């Protein structure tokens, strides 16, 4: 009988140890699932958002506003509702980009505008107002460039240009139009 007891004691201890390990594992999993971040829910929301980026001298380069900013910590994604990005340039003047939605990278170097995207360059001395519409526009703030591979419509008084995409250099205001470019001019003097 002692031999049986000596044989079953280690087996009983191993079974108890296995049950204890299983119980601890389940407890940790349950606690982890209660504390798990829900990637569908933002961890912070800001309404009437405003941010300004300046150069080393403190002169504003960009101003970004939005009705609502939602930040998701799981993937570091920041989403904006009704954003407006204003680019300031001492020689070229300002340029405004607005849309229904946008996303911003964690470092703020890339802003992707989606939905109905509008770009406006207000009239300046010797230049007419120019507007552009597209459905997607990616802005690289560090390079002062914007581009899209989606159809664009550019309008100035007496002129409309359509293209399959564009690359905009904000510092020089040079537009490189890509594919299926069509220009339509209207003579205002015609009766």
Backbone torsions as a table, in degrees:
resi	resn	phi	psi	omega
1	UNK	NA	-39.2	176.9
2	UNK	-63.2	-33.6	180.0
3	UNK	-66.5	-38.7	177.6
4	UNK	-65.8	-43.8	179.8
5	UNK	-61.8	-42.2	179.1
6	UNK	-64.6	-30.6	178.6
7	UNK	-78.4	-39.1	-176.0
8	UNK	-81.7	-24.9	-178.9
9	UNK	-60.1	-49.5	178.3
10	UNK	-63.7	-36.1	178.7
11	UNK	-65.3	-42.1	179.7
12	UNK	-65.5	-40.3	177.5
13	UNK	-63.7	-40.2	178.3
14	UNK	-65.1	-40.3	177.7
15	UNK	-65.0	-43.0	178.6
16	UNK	-62.8	-41.4	179.5
17	UNK	-65.3	-41.0	178.2
18	UNK	-63.9	-43.2	178.4
19	UNK	-64.1	-40.9	178.5
20	UNK	-64.1	-42.4	178.2
21	UNK	-63.0	-43.7	178.6
22	UNK	-62.1	-43.5	-179.5
23	UNK	-63.4	-43.4	178.8
24	UNK	-64.5	-42.6	178.9
25	UNK	-60.3	-44.7	179.2
26	UNK	-65.7	-39.2	179.1
27	UNK	-63.6	-41.8	179.8
28	UNK	-66.9	-41.4	179.2
29	UNK	-63.0	-42.5	179.1
30	UNK	-64.6	-42.8	179.2
31	UNK	-65.2	-39.1	179.0
32	UNK	-65.8	-38.9	-179.7
33	UNK	-70.6	-30.3	176.8
34	UNK	-70.0	-33.1	-177.9
35	UNK	-94.8	-0.1	-176.2
36	UNK	-65.3	140.0	179.6
37	UNK	-76.6	130.9	176.4
38	UNK	-86.7	112.2	-177.1
39	UNK	-69.8	-15.3	178.9
40	UNK	-81.8	-18.6	-177.8
41	UNK	-105.9	131.6	177.0
42	UNK	-69.7	147.4	177.1
43	UNK	-86.2	-17.9	173.8
44	UNK	-150.8	147.0	179.4
45	UNK	-133.0	133.2	177.2
46	UNK	-125.3	128.8	176.6
47	UNK	-102.6	150.1	-176.9
48	UNK	54.5	55.5	-176.3
49	UNK	-76.3	141.3	175.8
50	UNK	-146.9	127.5	175.7
51	UNK	-137.4	142.7	179.7
52	UNK	-126.2	131.8	175.3
53	UNK	-105.0	131.8	-178.5
54	UNK	-119.9	162.6	173.6
55	UNK	-84.6	-174.1	-176.7
56	UNK	-62.8	-27.1	-179.5
57	UNK	-86.5	-2.5	-179.9
58	UNK	89.1	8.0	178.5
59	UNK	-81.3	128.9	-179.1
60	UNK	-60.8	134.1	174.5
61	UNK	-102.9	-47.7	-178.2
62	UNK	-135.4	148.7	168.9
63	UNK	-128.7	126.7	179.5
64	UNK	-118.4	123.2	176.6
65	UNK	-124.3	156.7	176.6
66	UNK	-158.8	151.2	174.7
67	UNK	-65.8	-36.4	-177.0
68	UNK	-150.3	136.1	174.8
69	UNK	-117.5	130.0	176.5
70	UNK	-122.6	124.9	-180.0
71	UNK	-111.0	134.3	179.9
72	UNK	-114.3	114.5	-175.2
73	UNK	-72.8	-27.7	-177.4
74	UNK	-60.4	-43.7	-179.9
75	UNK	-117.3	9.9	178.1
76	UNK	60.4	21.3	-178.0
77	UNK	-82.8	139.4	174.6
78	UNK	-120.8	124.0	179.7
79	UNK	-111.3	142.9	-179.4
80	UNK	-122.7	138.5	173.6
81	UNK	-103.6	129.9	-179.7
82	UNK	50.1	58.0	-179.4
83	UNK	-79.3	157.4	173.7
84	UNK	-141.5	121.2	177.9
85	UNK	-110.2	124.4	177.6
86	UNK	-112.7	123.8	178.1
87	UNK	-101.5	126.4	-180.0
88	UNK	-103.6	134.7	176.7
89	UNK	-139.8	129.9	-174.2
90	UNK	-62.6	-34.3	-178.2
91	UNK	-96.0	-38.6	-173.6
92	UNK	-91.0	-8.3	-178.4
93	UNK	84.0	-162.8	-177.7
94	UNK	-103.3	159.9	178.1
95	UNK	-140.6	136.7	-176.7
96	UNK	-118.7	136.9	175.9
97	UNK	-123.6	130.4	177.4
98	UNK	-136.5	157.1	177.8
99	UNK	-161.6	-179.7	178.0
100	UNK	-82.8	-31.3	-179.3
101	UNK	-141.3	157.2	173.2
102	UNK	-157.2	157.9	172.9
103	UNK	-128.1	150.0	-176.1
104	UNK	-127.8	135.2	176.2
105	UNK	-70.8	158.9	-178.3
106	UNK	-56.8	-32.8	-179.4
107	UNK	-85.8	-5.0	178.1
108	UNK	75.9	7.1	-176.8
109	UNK	-84.6	-12.2	-178.2
110	UNK	-137.2	125.4	176.8
111	UNK	-122.8	124.5	-179.6
112	UNK	-110.2	115.5	178.8
113	UNK	-94.3	134.1	178.9
114	UNK	-134.2	168.8	-177.3
115	UNK	90.3	-139.3	177.0
116	UNK	-88.6	99.4	-176.5
117	UNK	-95.0	128.7	178.5
118	UNK	-123.2	133.5	174.4
119	UNK	-118.0	133.9	-178.6
120	UNK	-131.9	126.0	170.3
121	UNK	-110.5	106.6	-177.9
122	UNK	-60.8	156.5	178.2
123	UNK	-61.2	139.4	177.1
124	UNK	-130.4	176.6	-179.0
125	UNK	-57.4	118.7	178.8
126	UNK	81.3	0.5	-179.4
127	UNK	-130.4	142.1	175.3
128	UNK	-82.8	161.5	173.4
129	UNK	-63.8	142.5	176.6
130	UNK	-128.9	136.2	175.5
131	UNK	-127.0	154.5	179.1
132	UNK	-140.5	141.2	176.1
133	UNK	-127.1	140.3	175.5
134	UNK	-157.5	-178.3	179.6
135	UNK	-108.6	-7.7	-177.9
136	UNK	-153.2	133.6	175.7
137	UNK	-148.3	123.3	177.5
138	UNK	-102.8	126.4	-179.7
139	UNK	-111.7	126.3	174.4
140	UNK	-104.3	101.1	-172.2
141	UNK	-66.1	-33.8	179.8
142	UNK	-67.1	-33.2	-179.8
143	UNK	-95.4	-8.8	-176.0
144	UNK	57.4	46.1	-179.9
145	UNK	-131.8	154.4	175.3
146	UNK	-139.5	147.8	178.0
147	UNK	-153.2	159.6	175.8
148	UNK	-151.6	150.7	172.9
149	UNK	-107.6	9.8	-179.8
150	UNK	-97.7	157.5	178.9
151	UNK	-57.4	141.0	179.7
152	UNK	-127.6	149.8	173.6
153	UNK	-125.4	123.4	-179.5
154	UNK	-114.5	132.3	-177.9
155	UNK	-128.2	137.5	168.7
156	UNK	-137.4	159.7	178.5
157	UNK	-53.4	123.3	178.6
158	UNK	81.6	5.9	-176.7
159	UNK	-150.2	142.6	172.3
160	UNK	-137.6	131.7	179.6
161	UNK	-123.3	136.0	173.5
162	UNK	-120.1	149.0	178.9
163	UNK	-154.6	166.0	-179.2
164	UNK	-85.3	-7.8	179.0
165	UNK	175.9	175.7	178.2
166	UNK	-159.0	163.2	173.0
167	UNK	-131.2	120.8	-177.2
168	UNK	-110.4	128.5	174.5
169	UNK	-102.3	105.3	-169.8
170	UNK	-66.0	-34.3	-177.7
171	UNK	-66.8	-34.1	-178.4
172	UNK	-106.0	-11.4	-176.2
173	UNK	62.9	25.2	176.5
174	UNK	-81.7	131.1	176.9
175	UNK	-109.6	126.7	171.6
176	UNK	-104.8	110.9	-179.3
177	UNK	-86.9	143.9	-175.0
178	UNK	-124.1	123.0	168.9
179	UNK	66.2	134.9	175.4
180	UNK	48.2	50.0	-179.7
181	UNK	-79.7	128.7	177.3
182	UNK	-133.3	133.9	178.3
183	UNK	-119.4	138.3	178.9
184	UNK	-127.7	120.8	-179.7
185	UNK	-107.2	143.9	177.1
186	UNK	-120.7	129.4	179.1
187	UNK	-88.4	113.3	-176.9
188	UNK	-71.7	-19.0	-178.0
189	UNK	-82.8	-13.4	179.5
190	UNK	-67.9	144.2	178.8
191	UNK	-97.6	NA	NA
